[in-house]
Amino acid sequence: MKYLYKNTLSKVSNCISIPDLWDVLCDNISDDARKYLIGEAENHIDYSFPQIPATLFMDFKRTGNRVRFENVYFSKRRALNALVIGEICEDKGRFIDDIINGIYSICEESAWQLPAHNSYIRDTPQNLLPDTDRPIIELFACETGAQLATISNLLRKKLDSVSIEIRHRIESELKKRIITPYLNEHFWWMGREDEPMCNWTIWCTQNILLTAAQMNEEDIPLRAIIEKAAASVDYFLKDYGEDGCCDEGAMYYHHAGLCMYITTDLLNRMTDGTFKDVMHDRKIKNIAEYISNVHVHGRYYLNYADCAPILEPAGTREYLFGKMVGSPALMSYAALDFKNSLECLEDHYLKDEINLSYRLLTIMHEKEILDYADKNPDQIPAENVYYESAGVFVTRNGDITLSVKAGDNDDSHNHNDTGSIILYSKNKPALIDVGVESYTAKTFSDRRYEIWTMQSGYHNLPTIAGYDQLPGEAYHASNVKVSDDLTAIELDIKNAYPAECKLNSYKRYASLSESVVIKDTWGFEDSAENKDIILNFMTYEKPEITLFDNPSSTSSVANNISSNRSIPDNSESACREDGNHSYDGLFKIGDLCTFKFAGATKYEIESIPVTDERLQKTWKHELYRVRFYPASDTSEFILEY
């Protein structure tokens, strides 16, 4: 294991807090930002900060529903952010009383952790109610600590002019709920040598540092906090390949890679510039640039694991991360996306963001980023890439983007999707990854793979002999070959399926050059009795299938490679079956593309209603699953357009 941050810390002679973290903020707020943000704050004058009753906290454990509690919990934090930013922009004291109400409402909560995270040991059942004598530090306890520390720092003079007890209360709660347990407990996300980490590690560490950096350094053991934080960063980094791929997907880059940026920046400031050389480490730069490499167009991203294909616009943190690591490509992508987000000011100014610091960074650097966008109006195009550490392959040609997921079924926030394909045509989703429904208790339990969006049968993958893929590191792709020009990939996904399939091999080839080609070839063991193959393809645009009248012979495709299902309720289906003959046909996906296919005797089209609130944010109408059934004596299936 490489100790990049721990070894850098050995050079530190002095640790300091950063009370001046936001001193240049007010001078950089644009007039347009002030107008919008004051208006947002005015909408929260006399806001009634809701209490959180014990029954609401218990609701998750009793029903598995996360949303009811979290809606109340997050809404009051967003309201407080709006009021604080409005006060910063207007500077008249008009919002101070409401801000004080918000501060005390949060300080008086029995716990800052979510009910879904209310346990002390990783992957163990949550406790029904919080232990107020032993606070749990998790994602949103850390977010809350950083929020209150930032408010105390930003408004210290105004709050003290009302009563010194306000900031004293904040400091008391921060010591009790954040600083003391951080130094005296070991929560799993802090990391140990070989224990696998995820976005929690760097996300929590970032907010611990945001909290500590804005407290009185004479009142807390700052060096001990920094030493523990640096160790956690190394534990986080050990699970990343040198290529920087985020195996949790594009959405979690915002809680992983971007938190890496703020964490490194804070460590550098709190140690008087000691971490400046870390900023130029190649692995850190690769982590930074990941997001621009999986960006498709507009708000669309390649979305493996628990990610949605539509994400919030890129902005300040991406730009500053690019600036830190010296990546004009990342700065270009972020600045132009940030400028485009002016079309929706709620998105541009991060109205729904609960991390106050992210919102402050946006208005503090807005002028710089927009100026950069104006001076660099042409986005630097993303290159084709293969992330070997997670098996993510991306190739592009004009407005077509093709991606294939190799790797295994043991990613963080895993879906059983080894070998799955995502295709964008005309910069719109053609073959899709559905994403994930609203999180519930079931999502992170041993029943996870009963959820349809997690199953390989609802990805662009085959069902083999009645079996879908299984989860775990043992279920993986093998013999992965990628062309030198990164336009084609071939892999064997036999090992992603249970042994009961009795496969000799199942090879998938996908390429994008003059045309898009997807070619599957397979072979069974002699003892296999069930040799049924169903090719599943997920679409958003309505598919249309046409079978040609004449049976086909095998199509030729150039090869330039170098060395237990849960069906959503109310789904509809239509099918056509033409005996045992293998037919050519057309597979049209809306007006995006029309594939020629070879080797099917039957097809089905299922209509899947989108009823989940989280999925509805991306998919505004029903989804479709197209299922092709090759002839029993066939050993290949080809799509090409």
Secondary structure as the mmCIF struct_conf table of DSSP 4:
data_model
#
loop_
_struct_conf.conf_type_id
_struct_conf.id
_struct_conf.beg_label_comp_id
_struct_conf.beg_label_asym_id
_struct_conf.beg_label_seq_id
_struct_conf.end_label_comp_id
_struct_conf.end_label_asym_id
_struct_conf.end_label_seq_id
HELX_RH_AL_P HELX_RH_AL_P1 LEU A 4 LEU A 9
TURN_TY1_P TURN_TY1_P1 SER A 10 LYS A 11
TURN_TY1_P TURN_TY1_P2 PRO A 19 LEU A 25
HELX_RH_3T_P HELX_RH_3T_P1 CYS A 26 ASN A 28
HELX_RH_AL_P HELX_RH_AL_P2 ASP A 31 GLU A 42
TURN_TY1_P TURN_TY1_P3 ASN A 43 ASP A 46
HELX_LH_PP_P HELX_LH_PP_P1 PHE A 49 GLN A 51
HELX_RH_AL_P HELX_RH_AL_P3 ALA A 54 THR A 63
STRN STRN1 ASN A 65 ASN A 65
HELX_RH_AL_P HELX_RH_AL_P4 VAL A 67 GLU A 90
BEND BEND1 LYS A 92 GLY A 93
TURN_TY1_P TURN_TY1_P4 ARG A 94 PHE A 95
HELX_RH_AL_P HELX_RH_AL_P5 ILE A 96 CYS A 107
TURN_TY1_P TURN_TY1_P5 GLU A 108 GLU A 108
BEND BEND2 GLU A 109 SER A 110
BEND BEND3 TRP A 112 GLN A 113
HELX_RH_3T_P HELX_RH_3T_P2 PRO A 115 HIS A 117
BEND BEND4 TYR A 120 ILE A 121
TURN_TY1_P TURN_TY1_P6 ARG A 122 ASP A 123
HELX_LH_PP_P HELX_LH_PP_P2 PRO A 125 ASN A 127
BEND BEND5 LEU A 128 LEU A 129
TURN_TY1_P TURN_TY1_P7 THR A 132 ASP A 133
BEND BEND6 ARG A 134 ARG A 134
HELX_RH_AL_P HELX_RH_AL_P6 LEU A 139 LEU A 154
TURN_TY1_P TURN_TY1_P8 LEU A 155 LEU A 155
HELX_RH_AL_P HELX_RH_AL_P7 ARG A 156 VAL A 162
HELX_RH_AL_P HELX_RH_AL_P8 ILE A 164 LEU A 174
HELX_RH_PI_P HELX_RH_PI_P1 LYS A 175 ILE A 179
HELX_RH_AL_P HELX_RH_AL_P9 THR A 180 ASN A 184
HELX_RH_3T_P HELX_RH_3T_P3 TRP A 188 MET A 190
BEND BEND7 GLU A 193 GLU A 195
HELX_RH_AL_P HELX_RH_AL_P10 ASN A 199 ALA A 213
TURN_TY1_P TURN_TY1_P9 GLN A 214 GLN A 214
BEND BEND8 MET A 215 MET A 215
TURN_TY1_P TURN_TY1_P10 GLU A 217 ASP A 219
BEND BEND9 ILE A 220 ILE A 220
HELX_RH_AL_P HELX_RH_AL_P11 LEU A 222 LEU A 237
TURN_TY1_P TURN_TY1_P11 LYS A 238 ASP A 239
BEND BEND10 TYR A 240 TYR A 240
TURN_TY1_P TURN_TY1_P12 GLU A 242 ASP A 243
TURN_TY1_P TURN_TY1_P13 ASP A 247 GLU A 248
HELX_RH_AL_P HELX_RH_AL_P12 ALA A 250 TYR A 253
TURN_TY1_P TURN_TY1_P14 HIS A 254 ALA A 256
HELX_RH_AL_P HELX_RH_AL_P13 GLY A 257 MET A 270
TURN_TY1_P TURN_TY1_P15 THR A 271 ASP A 272
BEND BEND11 GLY A 273 GLY A 273
TURN_TY1_P TURN_TY1_P16 THR A 274 ASP A 277
HELX_RH_3T_P HELX_RH_3T_P4 VAL A 278 HIS A 280
HELX_RH_AL_P HELX_RH_AL_P14 ARG A 282 ASN A 293
BEND BEND12 VAL A 294 VAL A 294
STRN STRN2 HIS A 295 HIS A 297
TURN_TY1_P TURN_TY1_P17 GLY A 298 ARG A 299
STRN STRN3 TYR A 300 TYR A 301
BEND BEND13 ALA A 305 ASP A 306
BEND BEND14 PRO A 309 PRO A 309
STRN STRN4 ILE A 310 ILE A 310
HELX_LH_PP_P HELX_LH_PP_P3 GLU A 312 ALA A 314
HELX_RH_AL_P HELX_RH_AL_P15 THR A 316 VAL A 325
TURN_TY1_P TURN_TY1_P18 GLY A 326 GLY A 326
HELX_RH_AL_P HELX_RH_AL_P16 PRO A 328 ASN A 340
HELX_RH_3T_P HELX_RH_3T_P5 SER A 341 GLU A 343
BEND BEND15 CYS A 344 CYS A 344
HELX_RH_AL_P HELX_RH_AL_P17 LEU A 345 HIS A 348
TURN_TY1_P TURN_TY1_P19 TYR A 349 ASP A 352
HELX_RH_AL_P HELX_RH_AL_P18 LEU A 356 LYS A 375
BEND BEND16 ASP A 378 ASP A 378
HELX_LH_PP_P HELX_LH_PP_P4 GLN A 379 ASN A 384
STRN STRN5 VAL A 385 TYR A 387
TURN_TY1_P TURN_TY1_P20 GLU A 388 GLY A 391
STRN STRN6 VAL A 392 ASN A 397
TURN_TY1_P TURN_TY1_P21 GLY A 398 ASP A 399
STRN STRN7 ILE A 400 LYS A 405
BEND BEND17 GLY A 407 GLY A 407
STRN STRN8 ASP A 408 ASN A 409
TURN_TY1_P TURN_TY1_P22 SER A 412 HIS A 413
BEND BEND18 ASN A 416 ASN A 416
TURN_TY1_P TURN_TY1_P23 THR A 418 GLY A 419
STRN STRN9 ILE A 421 SER A 425
TURN_TY1_P TURN_TY1_P24 LYS A 426 ASN A 427
STRN STRN10 LYS A 428 LEU A 431
STRN STRN11 THR A 440 THR A 440
HELX_RH_3T_P HELX_RH_3T_P6 ALA A 441 PHE A 444
BEND BEND19 SER A 445 SER A 445
TURN_TY1_P TURN_TY1_P25 ASP A 446 ARG A 447
HELX_RH_3T_P HELX_RH_3T_P7 ARG A 448 GLU A 450
BEND BEND20 ILE A 451 ILE A 451
HELX_RH_3T_P HELX_RH_3T_P8 TRP A 452 MET A 454
BEND BEND21 GLN A 455 GLN A 455
HELX_RH_3T_P HELX_RH_3T_P9 SER A 456 TYR A 458
BEND BEND22 HIS A 459 ASN A 460
STRN STRN12 PRO A 462 ILE A 464
TURN_TY1_P TURN_TY1_P26 ALA A 465 GLY A 466
STRN STRN13 TYR A 467 TYR A 467
STRN STRN14 GLY A 472 HIS A 476
STRN STRN15 SER A 478 VAL A 482
TURN_TY1_P TURN_TY1_P27 ASP A 484 ASP A 485
BEND BEND23 LEU A 486 THR A 487
STRN STRN16 ALA A 488 ASP A 492
HELX_RH_3T_P HELX_RH_3T_P10 LYS A 494 ALA A 496
BEND BEND24 TYR A 497 TYR A 497
HELX_RH_3T_P HELX_RH_3T_P11 ALA A 499 CYS A 501
STRN STRN17 LEU A 503 LEU A 512
BEND BEND25 SER A 513 SER A 515
STRN STRN18 VAL A 516 PHE A 524
TURN_TY1_P TURN_TY1_P28 ASP A 526 SER A 527
BEND BEND26 GLU A 529 GLU A 529
STRN STRN19 ILE A 533 THR A 539
BEND BEND27 TYR A 540 GLU A 541
HELX_LH_PP_P HELX_LH_PP_P5 LYS A 542 LYS A 542
STRN STRN20 PRO A 543 PRO A 551
HELX_LH_PP_P HELX_LH_PP_P6 SER A 552 SER A 556
HELX_LH_PP_P HELX_LH_PP_P7 ILE A 567 PRO A 568
TURN_TY1_P TURN_TY1_P29 ASP A 569 ASN A 570
STRN STRN21 GLU A 572 GLU A 577
TURN_TY1_P TURN_TY1_P30 GLY A 579 ASN A 580
STRN STRN22 TYR A 583 ILE A 589
TURN_TY1_P TURN_TY1_P31 GLY A 590 LEU A 592
STRN STRN23 CYS A 593 ILE A 608
HELX_RH_AL_P HELX_RH_AL_P19 GLU A 613 GLN A 616
TURN_TY1_P TURN_TY1_P32 LYS A 617 THR A 618
BEND BEND28 LYS A 620 HIS A 621
STRN STRN24 LEU A 623 PRO A 630
TURN_TY1_P TURN_TY1_P33 SER A 632 ASP A 633
STRN STRN25 GLU A 636 GLU A 640
#
